[in-house]
Amino acid sequence: MNKIKGERLTKNYNGVIGIKEVDIEVEKGEIVVIVGPSGSGKTTLLNLLALIDRPTEGKVYIDDLDTENLSELQIAKIRNEKFGFIFQFFHLIPELKIIENVVLPLWIKEKQFKTEFLKEGEKFLSAFGILDKKDTYPSKLSGGQLQRVAICRSLICQPEIIFADEPTGNIDNETAKIFFEFMKNFNQEKKVTFVIATHNEKFLQFASKVVYLIEGKIKKIEKRR
């Protein structure tokens, strides 16, 4: 996958405009940071590009594929095989242990459970310093630990692009530093693309492209490298 393109994207929520007529391209290997005040449409734009939501008007292209007429099953296949997700509020399943939460995307992708999934999950948990929490449930972990789990989960299927919505919004400085380092390494070494919606200006130092949103519209796009 070399490009995601949004063309005149508009999202209307029962008369309230989330974004309006937004044009944007995300190239392979970029770190695209979407910034703007609360209510500017950052999360809406992220969700449309990630195929979590569909636009009221406009189109999203994956390379040259128009996703408008794809079925929910086809959309889910793209998300499972190509995308990873990191959310501000983690979205872990409370009834599952930490290791089970991490390997769940792999389980869904392969449509069956394999014991080697656990070994793969343990590698990521170890890299992020929380292997000792693998048999714990989410309710027993701190916000920083939960975000580390969410990062591990986003990596398990080795995605081509990671979408992150306020990934440092609820975590401590130590975990934020770990996230910045992981992002930089995966982008440089594995050419993983990142699209990040955030208030945190520290992400700007890593960005190859910054998208400034105001009231649902792009004010400007700034290329950094």
Helices and strands as residue ranges (DSSP letters): E 3-13, E 16-27, E 31-35, H 42-49, E 57-62, E 65-66, H 72-82, E 83-87, H 98-110, H 116-127, G 131-133, G 138-140, H 143-155, E 161-165, H 173-190, E 193-197, G 201-205, E 209-214, E 217-223
